[in-house]
Every structure is written in structure tokens, then in C-alpha cells.
Amino acid sequence: MPLAAALRKPGEIPVDAPGCGKYPPPLPGRAPGAGDALQGAAADCKSAGETHAWFDSRVAHHPFSVSEPAHMIFRPATADDADTLWAMLEPVFRAGDTYAVDPDIGREAALGYWCAGNHYALLAEEEGRVLGTYYICPNQSGGGAHVCNCGFVTASEAQGRGVARSMLRDALARARAMGYRAMQFNFVVETNARAIATWAAQGFAVVGRLPGAFRHPEQGYVDALVMYRDLTEGT
């Protein structure tokens, strides 16, 4: 896939993405709230790209920016961010101990994996310095499109500063505003203790275990966890 297609202009996703014209997904059976107001306006968009552009223009930075670390903001990834993204993704994918991605994956393929299709990729910045990246997307299409999925990577030099926790908080707020009813992580490697603790602290529960589903480069075959959080509670 060409890099230009994988890394789009701010707010753009392909117009043929799942749910185009209906994105975010509907929320039946729940009292209207702030998320529904965003959803109602977005439902009139003619393309998923318009929907994300509308969302970015109104709520991408405030009030969904969080203060861990201080002054962190979130913005959509663009083609100009390719080098920065690759610098964060490459060491994580090469290590082969957290993502089920070929450790020998090339730059173009890695950027496509992170940014293309229905993935909406963002960067976390503090005073102009990129500290991490995450994407949000529907976990499934059709009847499963009301549940979202995310992936997170923290820049190596920003490890241990709570960046992943900040990105997750932003993702949870953004997911609610986009109309999702839940967030699900499909394949959390059980040896990734820091990630599991971070997700659990934000209300995620382990709802499934896949025995020996991941081949760890040092520990051999280890389990992968399915972690889930309901986003309708308290709304």
C-alpha cells in the first residue's frame, strides 16, 4: 500500500471504510447524552472522512486532552509524521514480544498496519515533542461495529512517564464521543505485565484467555488475553 494512502490528511479515512455514512455506529436503547450529540451531527456526513474531520475540528484536543504528562495534546497522524511514527513502531515490532506482527516487517507495511484501512491514528505530543501514538477503529464490522479496538505504542525515550495511561484515557473519552459502547483488546500478551496493569487500572476485565496463542521470542508459547471495558456504564 502506498504511504500516501496509509497516512492521510488530518481527519481523513477512506470513504469506503466500514460504516461509511453511518459512522460512528448507532447507540440503540440508551438515553441521549453528549456522545449522542456528536453522533447525531456526524451521522449526516457523506463519508467517514467527513465524520472524522468534523470530530477533529470540535473535540480532538479539548476536553479530551489529559494532563499526564502535563500539556499533552492529541492530533491525527499525517504523511509528514511517517519518520516519527516509524521511529516509534520499529523497535516495538522488531522486539516481537508484544504485537503479533512479523518482527521483520518493513517500514511501508508497518505504517500501513498502523494507519491504513479503518484505523484512525493519532499522535500524543507534549510541547511539540511526540511521546506516543495510538489508533482507534471498529473491532468488527456489521453487528460488531459498536465495539472499538485500539493499539498503543510509547516512544522509547518516554517510557515510564504514564504516556500509555494518558493515551488510553484519551482513547476512552474519544470512543464514547464517537458512539462506541465498549472497547476490546483482542490479543494482550500475558507477559506484557505493564500493559495489563495499565488496562486493568482503567477498568478493563480479562474476559478470555487464549492458551499458548503467542510465541514469545524468549519465553516460548505464552497465553494471550482478551480484555474488555463497557463504555455505557454511568451514561
Rosetta blueprint (number, residue, H / E / L):
1 M L
2 P L
3 L H
4 A H
5 A H
6 A H
7 L L
8 R L
9 K L
10 P L
11 G L
12 E L
13 I L
14 P L
15 V L
16 D L
17 A L
18 P L
19 G L
20 C L
21 G L
22 K L
23 Y L
24 P L
25 P L
26 P L
27 L L
28 P L
29 G L
30 R L
31 A L
32 P L
33 G L
34 A H
35 G H
36 D H
37 A H
38 L H
39 Q H
40 G H
41 A H
42 A H
43 A L
44 D L
45 C L
46 K L
47 S L
48 A H
49 G H
50 E H
51 T H
52 H H
53 A H
54 W H
55 F H
56 D H
57 S H
58 R H
59 V H
60 A L
61 H L
62 H L
63 P L
64 F L
65 S L
66 V L
67 S L
68 E L
69 P L
70 A L
71 H L
72 M E
73 I E
74 F E
75 R E
76 P E
77 A L
78 T L
79 A H
80 D H
81 D H
82 A H
83 D H
84 T H
85 L H
86 W H
87 A H
88 M H
89 L H
90 E H
91 P H
92 V H
93 F H
94 R H
95 A H
96 G L
97 D L
98 T L
99 Y L
100 A L
101 V L
102 D L
103 P L
104 D L
105 I L
106 G L
107 R H
108 E H
109 A H
110 A H
111 L H
112 G H
113 Y H
114 W H
115 C H
116 A L
117 G L
118 N L
119 H L
120 Y E
121 A E
122 L E
123 L E
124 A E
125 E E
126 E E
127 E L
128 G L
129 R E
130 V E
131 L E
132 G E
133 T E
134 Y E
135 Y E
136 I E
137 C E
138 P E
139 N L
140 Q L
141 S L
142 G H
143 G H
144 G H
145 A L
146 H L
147 V E
148 C E
149 N E
150 C E
151 G E
152 F E
153 V E
154 T E
155 A L
156 S H
157 E H
158 A H
159 Q L
160 G L
161 R L
162 G L
163 V H
164 A H
165 R H
166 S H
167 M H
168 L H
169 R H
170 D H
171 A H
172 L H
173 A H
174 R H
175 A H
176 R H
177 A H
178 M L
179 G L
180 Y L
181 R L
182 A E
183 M E
184 Q E
185 F E
186 N E
187 F E
188 V E
189 V E
190 E L
191 T L
192 N L
193 A H
194 R H
195 A H
196 I H
197 A H
198 T H
199 W H
200 A H
201 A H
202 Q L
203 G L
204 F L
205 A E
206 V E
207 V E
208 G E
209 R E
210 L E
211 P E
212 G E
213 A E
214 F E
215 R E
216 H E
217 P L
218 E L
219 Q L
220 G E
221 Y E
222 V E
223 D E
224 A E
225 L E
226 V E
227 M E
228 Y E
229 R E
230 D E
231 L L
232 T L
233 E L
234 G L
235 T L
